[in-house]
Amino acid sequence: MSPDEYAAALEKERQDRNERAKYIVREEHGGWELFRRNGIGQAWGITRYTKLETAQLAADVLNRLKEDEA
């Protein structure tokens, strides 16, 4: 495997990992719920917020951390 092929394989793996899970915000029962959604669309709640802005900020930070980690 050449260095360019290796770099391309690593980049593809990073992109695949980033697409598998994503943090999203949905309105639930009068509040804002932070969910982790996997690649096939299943989601589970992590925590609840009273303000949309705070929930969205948390989702943005977690998504960014996930991208940096990959």
Buried (B, 14 or more C-beta within 10 A) or exposed (E): EEEEEEEEEEEEEEEEBBEEBBBBBEEEEEBBBBBBBEEEEEBEEEEEBEEEEEBBEBBEEBBEEBEEEE
